[in-house]
Amino acid sequence: MRTFQTFDDAMGAPTDILSPSDTRYTVMLAAGVPKGIPVPAGAASVVFSATGPFWVQYGAAAALPAADDLSGSAPELSPAARRINGIASLGLVAPEACAVALSFFG
């Protein structure tokens, strides 16, 4: 699995450019239907892209929020990237049907 590494531009300034991941998933979510995604062995980071909003729960199933959740463990709305070292699964759910792409890095 490739590591999460950014590159400098021609002037030596850091950029947000990454090498492509060699471990990529595409997940099709139906409206309101949760889906569990196993984190591949060796993954320490994930980059998300989606065609619509989605919720993610780390290490547990996700549920669409229906009320305030002040527990500190609420699902997170459409993160761009997260460090997931030591997390075995990701729970995803979306209010409307959408596709979510996950690119994993070591």
N, C-alpha and C positions, 0 to 999 in steps of 0.2 A: 504494500500500500504506500502510495506517495505521501510525503510529509507536506504539511501546510507551509508553503514558503512563498513569499512575495519577492518581486524583482525590482531592481533599480532601473530608471530610465537612462538614456544616453548621457545625461548630465550628472548621473550618480544620485539623483533624488529618488527616494522610495516611492513605489507605486502600489496600487491595489490589485495588480495583475498576479494571477496564480497559474501554475501549470494545471492542465486538466487532471482531474482525479481519475485513477484507474479503477475506482469502485463507485459506480453511480447507480442509483435506483430511481425508477419512476413509479409513483403510486397514484392510482386513480381513486379519488374519494367520492362516494355518493353522499348526497346531502344528509347530514345528521348521523351517518353511519361511521362509528369509530373503527380504526384499523391499527393494529400493532405491527411495528416494524422492528425486526431484530437488528441490532447494531453489529456490523461485521467485526470479526476478530481483528484487533490491531487498530481500530478506528479511535482517534482521539478528538477529532473535530468533524463537524458537518456544516455544509453550506446548503441552504434551502433556496429554492425558486418555486413559484407557484402561479397558476393562472387565476387564482382567487384567494381570498383570505382563508386561513386555516389556523387551528389551535394545535399546540404540541404540549405533551406532558412527558417529562423525562423519567423513564423507569416505571411507568404505569400507564394505564389506559387513559385516554383523554375523553372528556365530555364537554359538550357545548355549555357554556355558562348560561344559567337561567336566572341568576340572582347575584347579588354582591358576594364575593368570596374574599374574605380578609384573613384567611388561614395562613397565608404565606406560601402555599403550595398550589396556587391556581394554575391552570394551563396558561401558556404564553401564546400571544397572537402573532403569527407570521414573522418569526425571527429571521434575520438574514443568515447568521452563522452562530454556532455555539460550540464551546469546548464540551465534549461528552465523554472524556476519558473515564472509564470505570462504570459507565451506564450501559446496561445490557439491552435496553429496548426504548423505542420512542412510540408514544401513543399519538395518533393524528386523528383529527375530526374537522369537518368543515360545515358551515351553515348551508352552502350550496355546492353542487358538484364541481369539482376542480381536479387538476392534476398537480402533484407536488413532486419536484425533482430534488433528490438528496445526493450530494457529492461528499463522499467521506474521505478524510485524510488521516494519516497516522501521526 
